[in-house]
Amino acid sequence: MRAERDDRIMAADRQGRHSTQTLLMAIAVLILAGGAWLLAPGDSEDSTEPPAPRTAETPAIAAAPQPQPDAAIRAAPDIPEPEPKPEPEPEAEAEVTSEAEDMPGSVEEQSVEPVVAAPPAAPTPEELDARLRRAIADTDLQPGEPVAASLAAPYLLDRGVSSADQLARGLVPRRTLNLARPQGRFTVERNGDQYRVDPRSYTRYDAIVAAITALPVNTLAALFQRFRDDLERAYASLGYPEDAMDNTIIAALDAIISAPVADREPLLVTRGALWAYANPDYESASDLHRQLLRTGPDNTRALKGWASRMREALLEP
């Protein structure tokens, strides 16, 4: 089943997608799919050309996540289920004499074999996508255009849980979305022999961050509970225990909340043909945190605040 899901996702990725996707937009897909968030892709492919490279280095490739929850996921709290509504008291029924009692013959002669209904077939990914989009429409949720465009991507729940798993591990889920990169180019400023991030680069993310942080967290938490069983089945198809799905969602939010904020444009150094952060804490940070740094301090704070509110809405329904 896992191979079939991967094949479907990879086939969908090849149909009209850009070569890279926005990590920022992934946050929206994750939440709209019942639990999860994504941020912006790396800027290295469209970065301003740095000065003559000193040495050529092969960029490290992040290892694919292994099919077992890591420590951060295991340590994350469970998302409680809403209290069940009390069942209405059954109405008293008048005693009715059945026709069978008036008929001659033994009980065995009158008995009828019970009909056992077959269990309903599991919904297809296409049916799940349609149900999710209808549920979003029923809530009158009207996401901004950068977020609304993500709903056109197929296999929303599969992509959502896969993206959540990667975010919880501090990775950038580039291969699980079907979204365009932010407009514009990453640029730097030079002051003597020092290079810093050009603050104008941050504005590329303003519209996306505004659309994400405008999403009502209580509405999204309700959607999560409505599709919880479907999300757990999608998560189990990755090879994980399904009951760890909610912990993964919280761990993904915690990864965003713990992101560093650079109040001043970070210093940059050249590393081969790419830019790298001069601050070793920034450069050694997770892929997710380095990408969040590229959104700028205002956008990072906005996303951290929204992730905190989303966490509270899920844990305190």
C-alpha positions as CSV (number, residue, x, y, z in Angstrom):
1,M,0.0,0.0,0.0
2,R,2.8,2.3,0.8
3,A,4.4,1.8,-2.6
4,E,1.1,2.5,-4.3
5,R,0.6,5.7,-2.4
6,D,4.2,6.8,-3.2
7,D,3.6,6.0,-6.9
8,R,0.4,8.1,-6.9
9,I,2.0,11.0,-5.3
10,M,5.1,10.9,-7.5
11,A,2.9,10.7,-10.6
12,A,0.9,13.7,-9.5
13,D,4.1,15.6,-8.8
14,R,5.2,15.1,-12.4
15,Q,2.1,16.8,-13.8
16,G,2.6,20.5,-14.2
17,R,4.6,21.2,-11.1
18,H,7.6,23.4,-10.6
19,S,10.9,21.9,-9.8
20,T,10.8,23.2,-6.2
21,Q,8.0,24.0,-3.8
22,T,7.4,26.5,-1.1
23,L,7.9,25.3,2.4
24,L,5.7,28.3,3.6
25,M,2.8,27.1,1.6
26,A,3.1,23.6,3.0
27,I,2.0,24.9,6.4
28,A,-1.3,25.8,4.8
29,V,-1.8,22.4,3.0
30,L,-1.0,20.6,6.2
31,I,-3.6,22.5,8.2
32,L,-6.2,22.4,5.5
33,A,-5.7,18.7,5.2
34,G,-6.5,18.2,8.9
35,G,-3.4,18.9,10.7
36,A,-0.3,20.0,9.5
37,W,2.1,23.2,8.1
38,L,4.8,23.9,5.5
39,L,7.2,26.8,4.9
40,A,9.4,28.2,2.1
41,P,11.8,26.3,-0.2
42,G,15.5,26.9,-0.4
43,D,16.6,30.0,-2.3
44,S,19.9,28.5,-3.4
45,E,18.7,27.8,-6.9
46,D,17.7,31.4,-7.6
47,S,20.2,33.2,-5.3
48,T,22.3,36.1,-6.4
49,E,25.7,34.8,-7.6
50,P,28.2,35.3,-4.7
51,P,31.9,36.3,-5.3
52,A,34.3,33.9,-6.8
53,P,33.9,30.6,-4.9
54,R,36.8,29.6,-2.7
55,T,36.2,25.9,-2.8
56,A,33.7,23.7,-4.4
57,E,31.7,21.6,-2.0
58,T,28.9,19.2,-2.6
59,P,25.8,20.2,-0.6
60,A,24.7,17.7,1.9
61,I,21.5,15.8,1.0
62,A,19.1,15.2,3.9
63,A,18.5,11.6,4.6
64,A,15.0,10.3,4.0
65,P,13.1,9.8,7.3
66,Q,13.0,6.3,8.7
67,P,9.7,4.7,9.4
68,Q,9.7,5.1,13.2
69,P,8.7,8.1,15.3
70,D,11.8,10.0,16.6
71,A,12.3,11.4,20.1
72,A,10.6,14.7,19.4
73,I,7.5,13.0,18.1
74,R,7.4,10.5,21.0
75,A,7.7,13.4,23.5
76,A,4.9,15.4,22.0
77,P,1.6,15.3,23.8
78,D,-1.5,13.6,22.5
79,I,-4.3,15.6,21.0
80,P,-7.4,14.9,23.0
81,E,-10.6,13.8,21.3
82,P,-13.7,15.9,21.8
83,E,-16.2,14.8,24.5
84,P,-18.9,12.6,23.0
85,K,-22.3,14.1,22.9
86,P,-24.8,12.3,25.2
87,E,-27.2,10.0,23.5
88,P,-30.9,11.0,23.7
89,E,-33.1,8.9,25.9
90,P,-35.0,6.3,23.9
91,E,-38.7,6.8,23.7
92,A,-40.9,4.2,25.3
93,E,-42.4,1.9,22.7
94,A,-45.9,0.3,23.0
95,E,-45.8,-3.4,23.2
96,V,-46.8,-4.9,19.9
97,T,-47.7,-8.5,19.4
98,S,-45.8,-9.8,16.4
99,E,-47.6,-11.8,13.7
100,A,-45.1,-14.6,14.4
101,E,-46.7,-15.2,17.8
102,D,-50.1,-15.9,16.1
103,M,-48.6,-18.3,13.5
104,P,-48.5,-22.0,14.2
105,G,-45.3,-23.9,14.1
106,S,-42.1,-24.1,16.1
107,V,-39.7,-21.2,16.7
108,E,-37.2,-23.0,14.5
109,E,-39.6,-23.0,11.7
110,Q,-40.3,-19.3,12.0
111,S,-36.7,-18.1,12.5
112,V,-35.0,-16.2,9.7
113,E,-31.2,-16.1,9.1
114,P,-29.9,-12.6,10.1
115,V,-28.5,-10.5,7.2
116,V,-24.9,-9.3,7.9
117,A,-24.1,-6.1,6.0
118,A,-20.7,-6.0,4.4
119,P,-18.3,-3.4,5.8
120,P,-18.2,-0.2,3.7
121,A,-15.3,0.0,1.3
122,A,-12.5,2.4,2.2
123,P,-12.8,5.7,0.4
124,T,-10.4,6.3,-2.5
125,P,-7.9,9.2,-2.3
126,E,-10.1,11.1,-4.9
127,E,-13.2,10.7,-2.7
128,L,-11.2,11.8,0.4
129,D,-10.1,14.9,-1.5
130,A,-13.6,15.7,-2.5
131,R,-14.9,15.2,1.1
132,L,-12.2,17.5,2.5
133,R,-12.9,20.2,0.0
134,R,-16.7,20.0,0.8
135,A,-16.0,20.2,4.5
136,I,-13.9,23.3,4.0
137,A,-16.6,24.9,2.0
138,D,-19.2,23.9,4.7
139,T,-17.2,25.9,7.3
140,D,-17.2,29.0,5.1
141,L,-13.4,29.0,5.4
142,Q,-12.1,31.4,2.7
143,P,-8.3,31.1,2.6
144,G,-6.3,33.7,0.7
145,E,-5.2,33.0,-2.8
146,P,-1.7,31.6,-1.9
147,V,-3.4,29.0,0.4
148,A,-6.5,28.4,-1.8
149,A,-4.3,27.3,-4.7
150,S,-2.9,24.5,-2.6
151,L,-6.3,22.8,-2.5
152,A,-6.0,21.9,-6.2
153,A,-3.2,19.4,-5.3
154,P,-4.4,15.8,-5.2
155,Y,-4.0,13.4,-2.3
156,L,-4.3,16.1,0.3
157,L,-4.3,13.9,3.3
158,D,-1.4,11.7,2.1
159,R,0.7,14.8,1.4
160,G,-0.4,16.4,4.6
161,V,0.8,13.6,6.9
162,S,4.0,13.1,5.0
163,S,4.7,16.8,5.2
164,A,3.9,16.9,8.9
165,D,6.4,14.0,9.5
166,Q,9.1,15.8,7.7
167,L,8.5,19.1,9.4
168,A,8.5,17.4,12.8
169,R,12.0,16.2,11.9
170,G,13.2,19.7,10.9
171,L,13.2,18.8,7.2
172,V,11.8,20.7,4.2
173,P,9.0,18.7,2.5
174,R,9.9,19.7,-1.1
175,R,8.6,16.6,-2.8
176,T,5.2,16.4,-1.2
177,L,3.6,19.6,-2.6
178,N,2.6,20.9,-6.0
179,L,3.2,24.6,-5.4
180,A,5.2,27.5,-7.0
181,R,8.1,29.3,-5.4
182,P,7.8,32.8,-4.0
183,Q,8.1,35.5,-6.6
184,G,11.4,37.4,-6.9
185,R,15.0,36.6,-6.2
186,F,17.1,36.2,-3.0
187,T,19.5,39.1,-2.9
188,V,22.4,40.3,-0.6
189,E,23.8,43.6,0.5
190,R,27.6,44.3,0.5
191,N,29.3,46.6,3.0
192,G,33.0,46.5,2.4
193,D,34.0,42.9,2.7
194,Q,30.8,41.9,4.6
195,Y,27.7,40.5,3.0
196,R,24.3,40.4,4.6
197,V,20.8,39.3,3.6
198,D,19.0,42.1,1.7
199,P,15.9,42.8,3.8
200,R,13.9,43.3,0.6
201,S,14.2,39.6,0.1
202,Y,11.9,39.1,3.0
203,T,8.9,40.8,1.2
204,R,8.6,37.8,-1.1
205,Y,7.0,35.9,1.7
206,D,4.7,38.6,3.0
207,A,1.6,37.5,1.1
208,I,2.0,33.9,1.9
209,V,2.6,34.5,5.6
210,A,-0.4,36.8,5.7
211,A,-2.7,34.2,4.1
212,I,-1.5,31.5,6.5
213,T,-1.8,33.5,9.7
214,A,-5.3,34.7,8.7
215,L,-6.6,31.0,8.9
216,P,-8.9,30.6,11.9
217,V,-7.2,28.0,14.2
218,N,-10.5,26.8,15.9
219,T,-12.0,26.0,12.5
220,L,-8.9,24.1,11.5
221,A,-8.8,22.2,14.7
222,A,-12.4,21.2,14.1
223,L,-11.5,20.0,10.6
224,F,-8.6,18.0,12.1
225,Q,-11.0,16.2,14.5
226,R,-13.5,15.5,11.7
227,F,-10.8,13.8,9.5
228,R,-8.8,12.3,12.3
229,D,-9.5,8.7,11.4
230,D,-8.6,9.3,7.8
231,L,-5.4,11.1,8.8
232,E,-4.4,8.2,11.0
233,R,-4.9,5.7,8.2
234,A,-2.8,7.9,5.8
235,Y,-0.1,8.2,8.5
236,A,-0.1,4.4,9.1
237,S,0.5,3.9,5.3
238,L,3.9,5.6,5.8
239,G,4.9,2.7,8.1
240,Y,4.3,4.4,11.4
241,P,1.9,3.5,14.2
242,E,-1.3,5.4,13.5
243,D,-1.8,6.5,17.1
244,A,1.4,8.6,16.7
245,M,-0.1,10.8,14.1
246,D,-1.4,13.5,16.5
247,N,2.0,13.6,18.2
248,T,3.6,14.2,14.8
249,I,1.3,17.2,14.3
250,I,2.2,18.8,17.6
251,A,5.9,18.1,17.0
252,A,5.7,19.8,13.6
253,L,4.1,22.9,15.3
254,D,6.8,22.8,18.0
255,A,9.5,22.8,15.4
256,I,8.1,26.0,14.0
257,I,7.6,27.6,17.4
258,S,11.2,26.9,18.3
259,A,12.6,28.6,15.2
260,P,15.3,31.3,15.9
261,V,14.6,34.9,15.0
262,A,17.3,37.1,13.6
263,D,16.6,40.7,14.5
264,R,19.3,41.9,12.2
265,E,20.0,40.8,8.7
266,P,22.4,37.8,9.1
267,L,26.0,38.0,7.9
268,L,26.7,35.6,4.9
269,V,29.8,33.9,3.7
270,T,30.5,32.0,0.5
271,R,30.5,28.2,0.5
272,G,31.4,27.0,-3.0
273,A,28.9,28.5,-5.3
274,L,26.3,29.1,-2.6
275,W,25.7,31.5,0.3
276,A,26.0,30.3,3.9
277,Y,25.3,31.9,7.3
278,A,28.3,33.2,9.0
279,N,26.7,32.5,12.4
280,P,27.5,28.8,13.1
281,D,24.2,28.4,15.1
282,Y,22.2,29.5,12.1
283,E,24.2,27.4,9.6
284,S,24.0,24.3,11.8
285,A,20.2,24.7,12.4
286,S,17.7,22.4,10.8
287,D,16.6,22.8,7.2
288,L,13.3,24.1,8.5
289,H,14.8,26.8,10.7
290,R,17.2,28.0,8.0
291,Q,14.3,28.4,5.7
292,L,12.3,30.3,8.3
293,L,15.2,32.7,8.8
294,R,14.9,33.6,5.1
295,T,11.4,34.8,5.7
296,G,12.6,37.6,7.9
297,P,12.1,38.4,11.6
298,D,8.5,39.8,11.2
299,N,7.3,36.9,9.2
300,T,9.0,34.4,11.4
301,R,7.4,35.9,14.5
302,A,4.0,35.9,12.8
303,L,4.3,32.2,11.9
304,K,5.5,31.2,15.4
305,G,2.6,33.0,17.0
306,W,0.1,31.4,14.7
307,A,1.6,28.0,15.3
308,S,1.3,28.6,19.1
309,R,-2.4,29.4,18.7
310,M,-2.9,26.4,16.5
311,R,-1.2,24.2,19.1
312,E,-3.5,25.5,21.8
313,A,-6.6,25.0,19.7
314,L,-5.7,21.4,19.2
315,L,-4.7,20.6,22.8
316,E,-7.4,22.5,24.5
317,P,-10.6,21.9,22.4
